[in-house]
Amino acid sequence: MSSQKTTTVAIIGGGSIGVAFAVVFTRAGWNVRLYDPDAGRRERIADEVTTRLTQLSGFGLLAEAVEVLIDRLQVVETIADAVADADLVEECAPEQLAIKRELFRALDEAAPPQAILASASSAMTASSFAENLAGRHRCLVAHPGNPPYLIPLIELVPASFTSDEVVERARALFEHSGLRPILVRKEVEGFVFNRLQGALLREAYCLVRDGVARVDEIDTVVRDGLGLRWAVVGPFETVDLNTRGGIESHAKKMGPAYARMGAERGQHDPWTDELVASVASARRELLPIEHWEDRVAWRDRRLMALTRERSDAGLEESDH
Ligand SMILES: NC(=O)c1ccc[n+]([C@@H]2O[C@H](COP(=O)([O-])OP(=O)(O)OC[C@H]3O[C@@H](n4cnc5c(N)ncnc54)[C@H](O)[C@@H]3O)[C@@H](O)[C@H]2O)c1
């Protein structure tokens, strides 16, 4: 990336995610060209971006004035105008295969050869909508959390035909925009984020159906329990730190119960000794066992800071 030239991004589709990306990219100092086929939407986009930027500014989360940022946004009427000199195109149209296929065909024709063509798709792979394009080497999925100006994680999901150079350039660009890219190593429907979310949601629906817990009670269990913890450590680090002896000790104690719970739902993916050993070995590389106590203390300090923050925001008292 040249240090002189300002990055230009084209956003294709100005609904929830397109507008949120406009916030991310104007905040990063980039020129943003946003296209939406719906004239009514086009009229509302600048106001919606301004509102969100103003809210961020109110929380002290912007380094520049809202007027400076909004000046970087141009809402345009054609795809050609959006992509004209784009370094990156982020497609944010509805999650329908026919729409993505047609859009990627049009984007590959209209965008400059160096432009990366990324899709915000929540579950569809680049193989399913870009396989037959001349420029397929520059196509991939870049799937954000919603809204990306508050949830920094973005999944980069290349197809087998996406070039490594494009993946690396996409990673550098998204990092520069303030997001945290992770590379999804194989194309699977739903990628990692929505597969994990899906596992939890499937069980949540079953628990409601079976009368085990009400909808609000399940949200409370996640908000005040699992989710609070996951704001600090992920599921593997959680069990590694919760059980003296780490992953292997946890899998020994709890593995059979989790296997029965999975079988009850028709899922038969036992944690074999080999699989547990490979997860344990990855964890020990990240956290040598002699630092285990320190990390537990670190986790607790992070949770203390979060607890104070939630208390300041009144979240401890509010049920909704
Ligand atoms: N909403 C989320 O939580 C979320 C999170 C991550 C990824 N995504 C993905 O982002 C994409 C957009 O989702 P969204 O929630 O913003 O949808 P949305 O319905 O809010 O917005 C879609 C926008 O695309 C426009 N559009 C329709 N046809 C188009 C076309 N042919 N070309 C360009 N634009 C077109 C619509 O006018 C609308 O403004 C989807 O692929 C979705 O799966 C959504």
Ligand as a Chemical Component Dictionary entry (heavy atoms), coordinates in Angstrom:
data_LIG
# 
_chem_comp.id                   LIG 
_chem_comp.type                 NON-POLYMER 
_chem_comp.pdbx_formal_charge   0 
_chem_comp.three_letter_code    LIG 
# 
loop_
_chem_comp_atom.comp_id 
_chem_comp_atom.atom_id 
_chem_comp_atom.alt_atom_id 
_chem_comp_atom.type_symbol 
_chem_comp_atom.charge 
_chem_comp_atom.model_Cartn_x 
_chem_comp_atom.model_Cartn_y 
_chem_comp_atom.model_Cartn_z 
_chem_comp_atom.pdbx_ordinal 
LIG N1  N1  N 0  -26.977 -8.010  9.062  1  
LIG C1  C1  C 0  -25.984 -8.736  9.603  2  
LIG O1  O1  O 0  -25.946 -8.998  10.823 3  
LIG C2  C2  C 0  -24.853 -9.234  8.739  4  
LIG C3  C3  C 0  -23.629 -9.542  9.348  5  
LIG C4  C4  C 0  -22.558 -9.941  8.541  6  
LIG C5  C5  C 0  -22.742 -10.082 7.168  7  
LIG N2  N2  N 1  -23.970 -9.804  6.615  8  
LIG C6  C6  C 0  -24.102 -9.970  5.157  9  
LIG O2  O2  O 0  -23.979 -8.694  4.544  10 
LIG C7  C7  C 0  -24.783 -8.666  3.370  11 
LIG C8  C8  C 0  -25.759 -7.502  3.462  12 
LIG O3  O3  O 0  -26.627 -7.739  4.571  13 
LIG P1  P1  P 0  -27.484 -6.560  5.236  14 
LIG O4  O4  O 0  -27.934 -7.083  6.565  15 
LIG O5  O5  O -1 -26.777 -5.275  5.157  16 
LIG O6  O6  O 0  -28.755 -6.538  4.250  17 
LIG P2  P2  P 0  -29.805 -5.354  4.045  18 
LIG O7  O7  O 0  -31.048 -6.002  3.525  19 
LIG O8  O8  O 0  -29.889 -4.491  5.261  20 
LIG O9  O9  O 0  -29.154 -4.475  2.879  21 
LIG C9  C9  C 0  -28.982 -4.929  1.573  22 
LIG C10 C10 C 0  -28.867 -3.690  0.663  23 
LIG O10 O10 O 0  -28.522 -4.142  -0.642 24 
LIG C11 C11 C 0  -29.266 -3.397  -1.577 25 
LIG N3  N3  N 0  -29.365 -4.186  -2.798 26 
LIG C12 C12 C 0  -30.376 -4.958  -3.247 27 
LIG N4  N4  N 0  -30.056 -5.490  -4.443 28 
LIG C13 C13 C 0  -28.806 -5.056  -4.744 29 
LIG C14 C14 C 0  -27.956 -5.230  -5.856 30 
LIG N5  N5  N 0  -28.298 -5.997  -6.877 31 
LIG N6  N6  N 0  -26.766 -4.609  -5.836 32 
LIG C15 C15 C 0  -26.385 -3.825  -4.811 33 
LIG N7  N7  N 0  -27.167 -3.620  -3.738 34 
LIG C16 C16 C 0  -28.365 -4.227  -3.704 35 
LIG C17 C17 C 0  -30.591 -3.130  -0.908 36 
LIG O11 O11 O 0  -31.230 -1.973  -1.492 37 
LIG C18 C18 C 0  -30.170 -2.909  0.541  38 
LIG O12 O12 O 0  -29.935 -1.540  0.808  39 
LIG C19 C19 C 0  -25.454 -10.044 3.245  40 
LIG O13 O13 O 0  -24.695 -10.892 2.448  41 
LIG C20 C20 C 0  -25.436 -10.511 4.699  42 
LIG O14 O14 O 0  -25.506 -11.930 4.818  43 
LIG C21 C21 C 0  -25.012 -9.361  7.360  44 
# 
loop_
_chem_comp_bond.comp_id 
_chem_comp_bond.atom_id_1 
_chem_comp_bond.atom_id_2 
_chem_comp_bond.value_order 
_chem_comp_bond.pdbx_ordinal 
LIG N1  C1  SING 1  
LIG C1  O1  DOUB 2  
LIG C1  C2  SING 3  
LIG C2  C3  SING 4  
LIG C2  C21 DOUB 5  
LIG C3  C4  DOUB 6  
LIG C4  C5  SING 7  
LIG C5  N2  DOUB 8  
LIG N2  C6  SING 9  
LIG N2  C21 SING 10 
LIG C6  O2  SING 11 
LIG C6  C20 SING 12 
LIG O2  C7  SING 13 
LIG C7  C8  SING 14 
LIG C7  C19 SING 15 
LIG C8  O3  SING 16 
LIG O3  P1  SING 17 
LIG P1  O4  DOUB 18 
LIG P1  O5  SING 19 
LIG P1  O6  SING 20 
LIG O6  P2  SING 21 
LIG P2  O7  DOUB 22 
LIG P2  O8  SING 23 
LIG P2  O9  SING 24 
LIG O9  C9  SING 25 
LIG C9  C10 SING 26 
LIG C10 O10 SING 27 
LIG C10 C18 SING 28 
LIG O10 C11 SING 29 
LIG C11 N3  SING 30 
LIG C11 C17 SING 31 
LIG N3  C12 SING 32 
LIG N3  C16 SING 33 
LIG C12 N4  DOUB 34 
LIG N4  C13 SING 35 
LIG C13 C14 SING 36 
LIG C13 C16 DOUB 37 
LIG C14 N5  SING 38 
LIG C14 N6  DOUB 39 
LIG N6  C15 SING 40 
LIG C15 N7  DOUB 41 
LIG N7  C16 SING 42 
LIG C17 O11 SING 43 
LIG C17 C18 SING 44 
LIG C18 O12 SING 45 
LIG C19 O13 SING 46 
LIG C19 C20 SING 47 
LIG C20 O14 SING 48 
# 
